[in-house]
Amino acid sequence: MGISDAPKPKLLIAEDDVENQEFLEFFLEKYFSVDVCDSSDTFYEMLDQKRYDIILMDISIKGKKNGLDLTKELKNNPNHSEIPVICYTAHALYKDRINALDAGCDAYISKPSDTRLLLDTLFNLLKAKGKFFLDNTPTHLSGLAIT
């Protein structure tokens, strides 16, 4: 079974920058069933509609809550607490990493990042949660940087 035939993990990207949304969706749709939201309001709408395998969460998103607030709420909700969350943000200070991990993020990646790092992190977290989709695992990754 090839990549196109295999079931894809469901990925929710919480990102408010339109260019980043478009690039991430284009880049990751080969490996994931991708949905994108840009605010705390649309985040909960998406979460109510579908069960996600993994979430890519920016710290700065539109709405009353930021990505760290959403992660804390998600991790305190027994219906969603097992969903791995990667903080994927331009907030690149050491304190930002600590704040993200304290909020409950399973991993932290600062932008810009190498696409291999992003994919490795996504698939390693899926594997750790027992949600590994073998046929979708990338065998060759380009060295493009995501900004």
C-alpha positions in Angstrom: 0.0 0.0 0.0 1.4 3.4 -1.0 1.1 6.8 0.6 -1.9 7.7 -1.4 -3.7 4.4 -0.4 -3.0 4.5 3.3 -5.2 6.2 5.9 -3.7 9.4 6.9 -3.4 10.7 10.4 -5.8 13.7 11.1 -3.8 16.9 11.8 -5.3 20.1 13.0 -3.1 23.2 12.4 -3.9 26.2 14.6 -2.1 29.0 12.7 -3.3 32.6 12.0 -0.8 33.6 9.3 -2.3 32.9 6.0 1.0 32.2 4.2 2.1 29.8 6.9 -1.3 28.1 6.7 -1.1 27.6 3.0 2.5 26.3 3.1 1.9 23.9 5.9 -1.2 22.5 4.4 0.5 22.1 1.0 3.6 20.5 2.5 1.8 18.2 5.1 -1.2 17.0 3.0 1.0 14.3 1.5 1.2 12.7 4.9 -1.8 13.9 6.8 -5.5 14.7 6.5 -5.1 18.4 7.2 -7.5 20.9 8.7 -6.6 24.5 9.5 -8.0 27.0 11.9 -6.9 30.5 12.7 -8.5 31.4 16.0 -9.5 30.0 19.4 -13.1 30.0 18.3 -12.6 28.0 15.1 -10.2 25.7 17.1 -13.1 24.5 19.2 -15.4 24.3 16.2 -13.0 22.0 14.4 -12.3 19.9 17.6 -16.1 19.4 18.0 -16.4 18.2 14.4 -13.5 15.7 14.1 -11.2 13.5 16.3 -7.7 14.6 15.5 -4.6 12.4 15.9 -2.2 15.3 16.4 -2.3 19.1 16.6 0.2 21.7 15.4 -0.3 24.8 17.6 1.0 28.3 17.2 1.2 30.5 20.3 -0.2 33.6 18.6 -3.6 33.0 17.1 -6.7 35.1 16.7 -9.4 35.2 19.4 -9.6 35.6 23.1 -7.2 32.8 23.9 -3.7 32.0 22.6 -2.3 28.6 21.7 -0.9 28.0 25.2 -4.3 28.6 26.7 -5.9 26.2 24.3 -3.3 23.6 25.0 -3.9 23.8 28.8 -7.6 23.4 28.3 -7.1 20.6 25.8 -4.8 18.7 28.2 -7.2 19.2 31.1 -10.1 17.7 29.1 -10.3 13.9 29.4 -11.9 13.7 25.9 -8.9 15.3 24.3 -6.0 15.1 26.7 -4.2 12.3 24.8 -3.9 14.2 21.5 -0.3 15.2 21.1 0.3 18.9 20.6 3.4 20.4 19.0 3.9 24.1 19.8 5.1 25.5 16.4 5.8 29.1 16.8 7.9 32.1 16.0 8.2 32.8 19.7 11.7 31.5 19.9 13.0 32.5 23.4 14.0 29.9 26.0 11.1 31.1 28.2 8.7 30.5 25.3 9.8 26.8 25.1 9.4 26.4 28.9 5.9 28.1 28.8 4.9 25.8 25.9 6.0 22.7 27.7 4.4 23.8 31.0 1.2 24.4 29.2 1.2 20.7 28.2 2.7 20.8 24.7 4.4 17.4 23.9 7.0 19.1 21.8 8.2 22.6 20.9 9.6 23.8 17.5 10.5 27.4 16.7 10.0 28.9 13.3 11.7 28.9 10.9 12.4 25.1 11.1 13.7 22.4 8.8 10.9 20.3 7.3 12.7 17.1 8.4 12.5 18.2 12.0 8.8 19.0 11.7 8.0 15.7 10.1 10.2 13.7 12.4 8.5 15.3 15.4 5.0 14.7 14.1 5.6 11.1 13.3 7.6 10.4 16.5 4.8 11.7 18.6 2.2 9.7 16.7 4.3 6.6 17.2 4.7 7.3 20.9 0.9 7.6 21.2 0.4 4.3 19.3 -1.0 6.1 16.3 1.7 5.3 13.8 0.7 5.1 10.2 3.5 3.1 8.6 2.7 3.6 5.0 2.6 7.4 5.4 6.0 7.7 7.0 8.3 9.8 4.9 11.3 8.0 3.5 13.0 11.0 1.9 12.5 14.6 3.1 13.6 17.8 1.5 15.7 20.4 3.3 13.2 23.2 2.9 12.8 25.6 5.7 9.4 26.6 7.1 9.3 30.3 8.1 
